[in-house]
Amino acid sequence: MELRMSLRRSYQTLRKMNNLKLRQVANRIGISVPMLSMYENEIVNLSKEKEIIYREMIMTHKE
């Protein structure tokens, strides 16, 4: 059996690997922490603009 991780779960994993807290990312994007959590758990969608900021932040973050 093959287990596949969804794209948003992959983003969540990458965010955690980069030691980015939900609060840090949510503040940068301009949304609430619960909203970001719901996005990562595939309950809600973000606007395209906010989704782009989210992706750029987690993919380019440097410690």
C-alpha positions as CSV (number, residue, x, y, z in Angstrom):
1,M,0.0,0.0,0.0
2,E,1.4,3.4,-1.0
3,L,0.7,6.4,1.2
4,R,0.7,9.8,-0.5
5,M,0.9,13.1,1.2
6,S,-1.3,15.9,-0.1
7,L,0.3,19.1,-1.3
8,R,-0.9,21.0,1.7
9,R,0.4,18.4,4.1
10,S,3.7,18.7,2.3
11,Y,3.6,22.4,2.9
12,Q,2.8,21.9,6.5
13,T,5.7,19.4,6.9
14,L,8.1,21.9,5.1
15,R,6.9,24.7,7.4
16,K,7.6,22.6,10.5
17,M,11.0,21.5,9.2
18,N,11.9,25.2,8.7
19,N,10.8,25.8,12.3
20,L,8.2,28.3,11.2
21,K,5.3,28.6,13.7
22,L,1.7,29.0,12.6
23,R,1.6,32.4,14.2
24,Q,4.7,33.7,12.3
25,V,3.3,32.6,9.0
26,A,-0.3,33.7,9.8
27,N,0.9,37.2,10.8
28,R,3.0,37.6,7.7
29,I,0.1,36.5,5.4
30,G,-2.5,38.6,7.3
31,I,-4.8,35.8,8.5
32,S,-5.6,34.2,11.8
33,V,-3.8,31.2,13.2
34,P,-7.0,29.0,13.1
35,M,-7.5,30.0,9.4
36,L,-4.0,28.9,8.5
37,S,-4.4,25.7,10.4
38,M,-7.7,25.0,8.6
39,Y,-5.9,25.7,5.3
40,E,-3.1,23.3,6.0
41,N,-5.7,20.7,7.0
42,E,-7.6,21.2,3.8
43,I,-10.8,22.6,5.3
44,V,-10.7,26.1,3.8
45,N,-8.9,27.8,0.8
46,L,-6.9,30.9,0.8
47,S,-7.1,33.6,-1.8
48,K,-4.5,33.2,-4.6
49,E,-2.5,36.2,-3.3
50,K,-2.3,34.8,0.3
51,E,-1.5,31.3,-1.0
52,I,1.5,32.7,-3.0
53,I,2.8,34.5,0.0
54,Y,2.5,31.4,2.1
55,R,4.3,29.2,-0.4
56,E,7.1,31.7,-0.9
57,M,7.6,32.1,2.9
58,I,7.9,28.4,3.6
59,M,10.0,27.6,0.6
60,T,12.5,30.4,1.0
61,H,12.8,30.6,4.8
62,K,16.3,30.7,6.1
63,E,17.1,30.2,9.8
